[in-house]
């Protein structure tokens, strides 16, 4: 399983493009790479984790309607509202 995680991480960086282990195929034939790697990742049905009410949440729902979206906080909490008298 560790290999799969590394491979996915490499491809995540490669579509930026920045993953050194898969940068060669990207540079050799960008269109084929986009069609065979990027499209597969974009079409893959996987849960996207987003902050509630964030731009990422709106974008994910609009751009990837086939992917379930789950709200998470990651420990983040919205700033406390200040009172008008304070």
C-alpha positions in Angstrom: 0.0 0.0 0.0 2.9 2.4 0.7 3.9 2.2 -3.0 0.4 3.3 -4.1 0.5 6.2 -1.8 3.9 7.3 -3.1 2.8 6.8 -6.7 -0.4 8.9 -6.2 1.7 11.6 -4.4 4.1 11.6 -7.3 1.4 12.1 -9.8 -0.2 14.8 -7.7 3.0 16.7 -7.9 3.5 15.8 -11.6 0.3 17.5 -12.8 1.5 20.7 -11.2 4.1 19.7 -12.8 6.6 19.1 -10.1 7.0 15.3 -9.3 10.5 14.4 -10.4 9.7 10.7 -10.7 7.0 11.3 -13.3 8.2 14.6 -14.8 10.0 12.8 -17.8 6.8 11.4 -19.3 5.1 14.7 -18.8 7.8 16.6 -20.6 8.1 13.9 -23.4 4.4 14.1 -24.4 2.3 16.5 -22.4 -1.0 15.7 -24.2 -0.7 12.0 -23.8 0.3 12.4 -20.2 -2.7 14.7 -19.5 -5.1 12.2 -21.3 -3.7 9.1 -19.5 -2.8 10.4 -16.1 -4.6 13.7 -15.3 -8.0 12.6 -16.7 -7.9 9.4 -14.7 -7.3 11.4 -11.5 -10.0 14.0 -12.4 -12.5 11.3 -13.2 -11.7 9.1 -10.2 -14.6 8.9 -7.7 -13.0 9.9 -4.4 -14.0 12.0 -1.4 -12.8 15.5 -1.4 -12.3 17.1 2.0 -13.0 20.8 2.3 -13.5 23.5 4.9 -17.2 24.3 5.3 -18.2 27.4 3.4 -14.8 27.7 1.7 -14.0 28.6 -1.9 -12.6 25.1 -2.2 -16.0 23.6 -1.2 -17.8 25.6 -3.9 -15.2 24.9 -6.5 -15.2 21.1 -5.7 -18.9 20.9 -6.0 -19.0 22.8 -9.2 -15.9 21.3 -10.9 -16.2 17.7 -9.7 -20.0 17.0 -9.2 -19.2 13.2 -9.3 -17.0 13.3 -6.3 -18.5 13.3 -2.8 -17.6 16.3 -0.7 -17.0 16.0 3.0 -16.7 19.0 5.3 -13.8 18.9 7.8 -12.3 21.4 10.2 -8.8 20.0 10.6 -8.9 21.8 13.9 -9.7 25.1 12.2 -12.4 27.3 13.7 -13.8 30.5 12.3 -12.7 33.6 14.1 -14.9 34.7 17.0 -17.2 37.5 16.1 -16.5 40.7 17.9 -19.3 42.6 19.6 -20.2 46.1 18.4 -19.5 47.4 22.0 -16.0 45.9 22.2 
